[in-house]
């Protein structure tokens, strides 16, 4: 097993996701049906808004983790499908609330739901989808699974609150950043993988898959955070700079500041303050993150978590599904190249 | 059984709630312990904010309905306590999100949580408490109960979204108003009473208590809506006028406008538009609601629902708990006098 990822072409990376989707195509189709069916409501705004965000071109990464984890250790069932749909609804609900909290008008380069329907509808439809997720979880017939997802949801909220508080702490320690990432992103990846295994009726590999999911989530979010500064090579596009504009302290900034000169630190101090940030500061921030090697160092941190994720899979039986989970760990990191 | 409530003094009304609290004192103490314990979090803002709202002097009406419903048909248990605490957390989460959606800075005459900690923290701590509610529901060991509360939560969100859409419809039909009230308030009262019964292990009286709870919720909210215009007698205080300032269309307004002159309707049209509402409009609105008899008519509508609530109790065995539920229906209406 290779622990360090082998950089692949963009096309090859795209094909990893497509290959995974093909691997669980029937399961994924069942989940898509559930998502469409359960986002419905007789109240007009709800299906419009929830349909917009649920079908807004997400890769269905979290439900795929659930489905493939289940296939890797047993067989998927209607319970697995309900669970995977619930995981996606919980994710969608947090996206809707995040966009309100982050004051961001774009999501994946498209207008955020709140930019179309407003903050109020986004809050309430988030609540609606979150409640629907628990209706779906009842269909797994497992109080254990339900409890795991409820706990993951409290952990996500705790992570978001910590992140909010951290906005004011410009000298955020790396450990605090990682704790936030583990809570706001790792917790749902962890629960998605673990409960996927549990939905097959066996708990045998659930703990290993929980470890896989948590570390995968960390790798995924850390890469997301470096991609928000253009990764290691990309030119600055319109999907770059959200975190910077929101003055979020992420790993590339933490490292760039730590390695920077006094002058650099003065820059970060001013630029990451919403009252003093200027339009042209983003370009200089990207420059410093590249020049100090912070982008590369951030990717290496993600690689370490991806390696831990893959390591956790060792105890699983060899199968195309285990291979797919390994590939997914590579995929999470390779997006940065 | 008297269907029309007998107006009582304020002291007598206060003592109804105190008598109910005394009737289930031990159960209520167990619920309070759970509320304090489960609102805790290592993340600093969460216990501060959730403690503020959870202990902000609510009457614990909904958990009391759960506890007394259970006692009326069987015995309370740890499951009932977990359920009652979950019901209060769901209610608290919706309050936090409502205050953000309604843009109101006061809640029960005290600063709303969002006025102290901000909208963002209120959204996220609402999510946290909502997730914690589902952890508590797992402890009921009943997927049926869990499903009922998840469904009630979706219905509440649907009601809130309908209410949001109705702000723009100044000619809101009475039926639409009632549908909104049934969803946003009736659904949780209904589930609180029904699942209280279910938590005793018997479904025998669950349907009757569901009917009781739904109609009680309607009576309660309709009275709340007339109290927001000072009820039938109260002078205008600082807890009056929230709905008016938010341009919410409630029953007193619907009736006052229907019964009013063309001139009155012109007034309502202008005054219930956030762009044209003036400071002194509230006093005239209160005057019209009294002068047209809309306040009395609104109270009568609530009395009809309170009577339906009491009627639903007929099939229950006679006990001090059934009496308490009847008294509670009276209490809901008598607050208006």
Interface residues (C-beta under 8 A of the other chain):
Chain A: X41 X42 X43 X44 X45 X46 X93 X94 X97 X100 X101 X119 X120 X121 X123 X124 X125 X127 X128 X130 X131 X132 X134 X135 X137 X138 X141 X143 X146 X147 X149 X150 X151 X153 X154 X156 X157 X158 X160 X161 X162 X164 X165
Chain B: X41 X42 X43 X44 X45 X46 X93 X94 X97 X100 X101 X119 X120 X121 X123 X124 X125 X127 X128 X130 X131 X132 X134 X135 X137 X138 X141 X143 X146 X147 X149 X150 X151 X153 X154 X156 X157 X158 X160 X161 X162 X164 X165
